[in-house]
Amino acid sequence: MRIFYGTVVNTSPDTPLSLNTDTVVGVGDDGKISLLESCVSIDELFDRYDIDVRDVYRIPIGQMLVPGLVDSHIHAPQFPNAGLGLGIPLLQWITKYTYPLEARFADPEFAQGATESVVRETLRQGTTTAAYYASIHLDASVKLADAAERLGQRAVVGKVAMDTNSPNYYSETTEESLRNTHQLIQYVQRKQCDHVIPSVIPRFALSCSRELMRGLGQLSRLYSIPVQTHVSESKAECELVERTFKECSNYVQVYDEMGLLHNKTVLGHGIHLNEKELAVIRDRGATISHCPLSNLSLRSGLCDVRKLRESGINVALGTDVSGGYDHSMLSAIRTALHVSTALSFQRGDSYKILDYREAFYMATLGGATALGLGDKTGSFEIGKDFDALLVDMSVPSGASTVSPQDDDAKNILEKFLFLGDDRNIQRVYVSGRQVLTQ
């Protein structure tokens, strides 16, 4: 058993962020947490447990152990476009930038290089779990699943499905979309890789026929796997959905009627939802993935996370690369807080803004729960997989440097959340395996 001893950050539904010094985390050979105890002196540790001193890592001042970050909404094939075309509305941006790039993933060589890059770079930023949208291509989707397996990232991987209202050069028939989605599901499951699971992805209602959405809903329930899609991202999108699906009273009802809403459904954005839609999402146990940087960059709107949470809806965080130009979940945390502050200017002094503790929960256990992985990852708990970051804020990295004299663990954690970057993430663990070092 390997032992980490020192300052440990944790999270739970009741306590979104806890900070404990003199804490022991033991990791078994199976990569699972087998020991977790706070307020233990180093002498007690050796007295009470049969531990070899060589198996103990004493976390020094300036360092801490943090649960791995969970990106609940990221488009792997859009990674090369990060930082391009921002500031124009969503539907124009998709047509001009997104579809042409994603179409290039028909080229196996291009797909191979791009998928390797996104997995490596998100791991470097501390994303131990990523919920990926692939392109419409089966081969490129397989390469993404293979890259996650090979590089050790916990990943949810789905082939994007779109059979209508799509450009001729980037579309598919209903039959081939369902067939290829089914093949990807079976391919990933045959791997028997515990840290890579499949999903179904109707891109959004406007790009999918009713037949396709119903078929994807059936596959998600048959295999008990996540659904990833978009909802109410922009007002223009919502108006088009209303005109296209006149038999439904709102956007959320479209997905509900198609069997796509359940407790493993992750709805990206959810900015412009009404009370009836919120109630349905809550009752189905679905999650909203809040992607604040993307919402600002594409002028989609300000998502009221406080209202979502008070409505009883689980909220996770996503980068939404490349609508969001930064693939760091630390950036998602910070921007979520800025959006909440901006909303408070409109709502008045009584509005309760998000604090960093809540945002941290959304970026860890909230995201894991959204994907049906809350029993495996997202926090430190006996029996869970050891998905963790070893953070070192004594490493010189611009404004994030912590003085060796600063031994206040709370200060060090806040500096990491607000100033830290990949240079401060010294080790990344998934299922107990160290997958990245500086």
Secondary structure as GFF3:
##gff-version 3
##sequence-region A 1 438
A	DSSP	beta_strand	2	10	.	.	.	ID=ss1
A	DSSP	beta_strand	18	27	.	.	.	ID=ss2
A	DSSP	beta_strand	33	37	.	.	.	ID=ss3
A	DSSP	alpha_helix	42	48	.	.	.	ID=ss4
A	DSSP	three_ten_helix	53	55	.	.	.	ID=ss5
A	DSSP	beta_strand	56	58	.	.	.	ID=ss6
A	DSSP	beta_strand	63	67	.	.	.	ID=ss7
A	DSSP	beta_strand	69	75	.	.	.	ID=ss8
A	DSSP	three_ten_helix	76	81	.	.	.	ID=ss9
A	DSSP	alpha_helix	90	93	.	.	.	ID=ss10
A	DSSP	pi_helix	94	98	.	.	.	ID=ss11
A	DSSP	alpha_helix	99	103	.	.	.	ID=ss12
A	DSSP	three_ten_helix	104	106	.	.	.	ID=ss13
A	DSSP	alpha_helix	108	124	.	.	.	ID=ss14
A	DSSP	beta_strand	127	133	.	.	.	ID=ss15
A	DSSP	alpha_helix	138	151	.	.	.	ID=ss16
A	DSSP	beta_strand	154	161	.	.	.	ID=ss17
A	DSSP	alpha_helix	174	191	.	.	.	ID=ss18
A	DSSP	beta_strand	196	202	.	.	.	ID=ss19
A	DSSP	three_ten_helix	205	207	.	.	.	ID=ss20
A	DSSP	alpha_helix	210	223	.	.	.	ID=ss21
A	DSSP	beta_strand	227	231	.	.	.	ID=ss22
A	DSSP	alpha_helix	235	244	.	.	.	ID=ss23
A	DSSP	alpha_helix	251	257	.	.	.	ID=ss24
A	DSSP	beta_strand	265	269	.	.	.	ID=ss25
A	DSSP	alpha_helix	275	284	.	.	.	ID=ss26
A	DSSP	beta_strand	287	290	.	.	.	ID=ss27
A	DSSP	alpha_helix	292	297	.	.	.	ID=ss28
A	DSSP	alpha_helix	305	310	.	.	.	ID=ss29
A	DSSP	beta_strand	314	317	.	.	.	ID=ss30
A	DSSP	alpha_helix	329	347	.	.	.	ID=ss31
A	DSSP	alpha_helix	356	362	.	.	.	ID=ss32
A	DSSP	alpha_helix	365	370	.	.	.	ID=ss33
A	DSSP	beta_strand	388	392	.	.	.	ID=ss34
A	DSSP	three_ten_helix	398	400	.	.	.	ID=ss35
A	DSSP	alpha_helix	409	419	.	.	.	ID=ss36
A	DSSP	three_ten_helix	422	424	.	.	.	ID=ss37
A	DSSP	beta_strand	425	430	.	.	.	ID=ss38
A	DSSP	beta_strand	433	437	.	.	.	ID=ss39
###
